[in-house]
Amino acid sequence: MQSDSFYADHWKEIEDDRVARYEQMFVWREGHKTLLEPAGIEEGQAVLDVGSGPGFFALALADMVGEAGRVDGVDINTRFVGDANKRARERDNVAFHLVTDHRLPFSDGSYDRVICKNVLEYVPDLDATLNEVHRVLKSGGRMHVIDSDWGFVVVEPWGKTTVDKFFAAAAAAFKEPYIGRKVPGLMALAGFSNIEVRLSSFVDRAGTGLNVLANMASYIKTLATLPDQEVAGLLNQARDGIATGSYLFCLPQFLVTGVR
Ligand SMILES: C[S@@+](CC[C@H](N)C(=O)[O-])C[C@H]1O[C@@H](n2cnc3c(N)ncnc32)[C@H](O)[C@@H]1O
């Protein structure tokens, strides 16, 4: 298995069960409004969602900007773009587009806001992506990044050593697994100003985080970096922990804004 481009390849072809997990994980919830707060989304704005996936976030953004505004989503996955356009078929103010690299098919200064949620850890060239976002923003427009940092993950009852081993086995699935802590500095280098960083906690005791662990397990299976049986045992341990109360999953989200 070629692992040097796995971080990008695993998004181009996605197994059905992973798509189903993403639809569960990324379906719009009212709680997502907290993640968007620093973006300052308002009626009438033009918004771009980079890495729009199944499209739920962009559709919610389209409700927020209303008929006077517009939302474009871009993604490298053909199926996500097709499904998202189907979800948007009754709407005039939102459209999804396929991209093949960091280049965005939009003119300079097109957008008031660019949102990028849980995507930057996968892009091949972070500097090129941030420069391109900077280009398509209007002067005074804002980029808002929502992202994880895989050095901050907690899974109980596994303990830290096992968590480190499990996520190290999945590391090739990310170009930059520590994106949360890196992105403010990289945005500054790309020319953004007024950079602000907040952390939003994600704490799960009911089992939502198992979707994240199942996705990691699918990467590990493809990469063959741990025996299947060991991975299955860990997932069962986490599942059993829900029944006994010992399960806990935490993955804070970095919320980073910058102004063009
Ligand atoms: C974890 S999902 C997040 C989806 C969506 N932003 C959300 O939160 O609902 C990551 C998304 O980024 C997309 N992606 C990965 N690399 C990309 C790239 N280089 N350019 C654009 N999209 C990319 C994937 O296809 C996938 O849809």
The ligand as an ORCA input file, in Angstrom:
! r2SCAN-3c Opt
* xyz 0 1
  C     -13.849     15.235      7.398
  S     -14.670     15.672      5.927
  C     -15.442     17.219      6.376
  C     -16.652     17.561      5.525
  C     -17.341     18.879      5.846
  N     -16.431     20.005      5.859
  C     -18.084     18.808      7.171
  O     -17.500     19.125      8.203
  O     -19.253     18.410      7.148
  C     -13.311     16.223      4.931
  C     -13.739     16.678      3.546
  O     -12.633     17.337      2.906
  C     -12.576     16.912      1.558
  N     -11.193     17.135      1.087
  C     -10.087     16.435      1.393
  N      -9.008     16.956      0.778
  C      -9.455     18.032      0.077
  C      -8.824     18.991     -0.775
  N      -7.512     18.935     -1.030
  N      -9.583     19.963     -1.336
  C     -10.921     20.012     -1.100
  N     -11.585     19.118     -0.305
  C     -10.862     18.149      0.272
  C     -13.003     15.463      1.613
  O     -13.387     14.945      0.367
  C     -14.144     15.540      2.633
  O     -15.362     15.832      2.027
*
